[in-house]
Every structure is written in structure tokens, then in C-alpha cells.
Amino acid sequence: MRTIELNKRQELILQIVKDNGPITGEQIAEKLSLTRATLRPDLAILTMAGFLDARPRVGYFYTGKTGSQLFSERIQKLTVKEFQSVPVVVKESASVYDAIVTMFLEDVGTLFVVNDESHLAGILSRKDLLRASMGKQDLESVPVSIIMTRMPNITTCEQDDMLIDVANKLISKQIDALPVVKKVMINEIEKNEIIGRITKTNITKAFVKIATEDMY
Ligand code: ADP
């Protein structure tokens, strides 16, 4: 079943609960001249999808939520953790040439730059590397630290953040990717360990997953 497509019987049950709720499963079954057991899967689906709510010893009642309300609630529950991918990093001392090679080999559009302690120091996009390649410098002797966007000007996110908030940041900051970081305190200074990557591709995957998933 798709998110908001209900079959005839489920529509009937929904209407009965709308008109009579709270109502027990037994009473719904009676109205439809069906057994309680026959109805059980439909009631489970309607409850899990959020159309109905069940209270012990009271019965089922209609939540009043429309399919699109439930759809947007589902989207708002998605977390970074569920969709993040593996980060690709280079060291601050790496050359622009090395970064370009890494970007091709790892097939990513954004590289994260780390310092000697492996903490987030900067970020490199495709255009950062293209821009650096336009001059006459020797790409093998220019370190990425010269051209990267550096901390503290990097927009980050954490594993438990909501994916929709990350999507909003990608739009408002006009960027393609965010590092997923874990904050650690070292000598009372906050540092960022890089544990993942969220890009426009991850957001697209989430979009497709939600559109095709079962609600139960
Ligand atoms: P591109 O420049 O290849 O289109 P982006 O739009 O992601 O890719 O990057 C635009 C600029 O923003 C680049 O200079 C890049 O270094 C910087 N940037 C990319 N991601 C971030 C981020 N998460 N936080 C801050 N700056 C970023």
C-alpha cells in the first residue's frame, strides 16, 4: 500500500469511526457484518498510518489527519542518521592536485578537510578546485588549506538533526553538502569529529524512499 491509498474496506472503516468513534473493533465488525479477526489487519494499517488512534478500553477514534498531513509529518520525522553517507576527507597539507584526484577517485562533489588531529578544518567544493586550477599556480605545490572554506564558517549538522532542517540549510546557504559531525571538547575547546556526509543526493534518496514506502 502506498502512503495514502486506502482500499474500499479501509475507507468504510474510516467512515464508521468518523461517525461513531470512539468505537471498539467489535462494534466496527458488527456494523460491517465481518469478524473481528478479518478487520484486524485493516485496523492495524489505519492506526499505523495515523488515520486512527486506538485507546485501550475506549476504542478507535478518528485523528482527523489528512493523507497529506500524515505525509508531511512523516517527512518531518526523518533524521540525518538514517540517510547520511560516508565522508571523504583530505588533510590540510594535501595539495590541490591531490584533492582533485581524490574527488574523482571517490566520486564525490565535496571534500572535507581535516587537521592533524583529524578534526574538521575546512571544506572543498568542485568549484573551489576549479577556481584554483584557473590560475597559473603549480597545483601540486598549493595546499588545500589556502583555498578551502574554513572553520568557523562551515555549516555542519549532527546525526540526530532532522533531515528537513538540513535540506533547508542546503537551500538557504546555497551549498551542496554538510559534514555530519560529533562535537568533542578538547582542552575546553569544542572540536568537530567528522562522522558522515549529507548531500543533495541523500535528500533525493529520502524523497524517493518516502514516496515508495509502505506505511506498515
Ligand atoms: P560548488 O561551489 O561546486 O557549486 P557548493 O555550492 O557546495 O559547490 O559550494 C559553494 C561554496 O560554499 C564553496 O566555496 C564551498 O567551499 C562552500 N561550502 C560548501 N559546503 C559548505 C558548508 N557546509 N559550509 C560552508 N561552506 C560550504
Residues whose N, C-alpha, C, O or C-beta is under 5 A from the ligand:
A	BS01	ADP	I123 L124 S125 R126 K127 D128 T149 N153 I154 T155 Q174 I175 D176 A177 L178 P179
